[in-house]
């Protein structure tokens, strides 16, 4: 801390207070297919005189962001850092001031909550936070960073305020537990923070902790609405789905009626077989041969998958897009097909189904032999 202050006074780092409680934070509630990653890449690229961090939960999303920078500009601009959320927390939240909390050496990160750690008191640092080989549990990283910040008189956040002018957090609906509390500290730091995500696509979480449990996934907007300093919530900038045929977009909107409906672009009238279809189980082989859709299933143990055709799980298909998809429904999805009552789906199942539906540009088909609402679905054959 003393060394850091010395750098400030020598003029090597500019002094900027993190005690200013005013906030320059925007939460962009994005719809599927709205160009979320493109927006982040384009906006951050234009900030050439500022230091910018773009961070996200999963390695797959990090790779997608890096790929988009390369596609748009040929490289990642020097003023921009792209890294996963846990890498960011480990580098800037834990390592610089970990001595204020723990005198040993933290050797790395383990993507786990650690079953035994759930029942170990925080005072036992090595068992509560760390594995036997001193890797920190992923859902304890933010908590540890917050404790370091408290014990070092806000030095963790002060240091970040000297390094970055603007932090973009992508897929913010994935943030949970103490990670939300760490973001709250960033919001109050004086750093410009832009949060971007689609709460309807809450299929993963950084933590399964009981901390902030009521704000997980589709409820994440409520967490930021409750921050007293005020955050601008923008649900219009990225609210047009440029990917999906309108009937597909409209179907996905029915799953989350509490959110503003995502607008659809003009239908591709020249393309045959567009929209949402019901396929009888006996017709699946013919349908796969004719249209070559991507098969989507809830999990690897789902029955009926044709191994000779490509397949993704609902969760792993997130961030991808295909011309056509064929969905193998669970019992809960089958019940939804019959009733069209979104309440019949559990939150995670609803989010996964939303992801599956919105992967398709032209057509979505469900395997289903019973009755269905023919105002929404078309029968194939």
Secondary structure, 3 states (H helix, E strand, C coil): CHHHHHHHHCCCCCCCCCCCCCCCEEEEECCCCCCHHHHHHHHHHCCCCCCEEEEECCHHHHHHHHHHHHHHHCCCCCCEEEEEHHHHHHHHHHHHHHHHCCCCCCCEEECCCCCHHHHCCCCCHHHHHECCCCEEEHHHHHHHHHHHHHHCCCHHHHHHHHHCCEEEECCHHHCCCHHHHHHHHHHCCCCEEEEEECHHHCCCCCCCCCCCHHHCHHHHHHHHHCCCCCCEEECCCCCEECCCCHHHHHHHHHHHCCCCCCEECCCCCCCCCCEEEEECHHHHHHHHHHHCCEEEECCCCCCCCCCCCCEEECHHHCCCCEEEEEECCCHHHHHHHHHCCHHHCCHHHHHHHHHHHCCEEEEEEEECCCCCCCCCCEECC
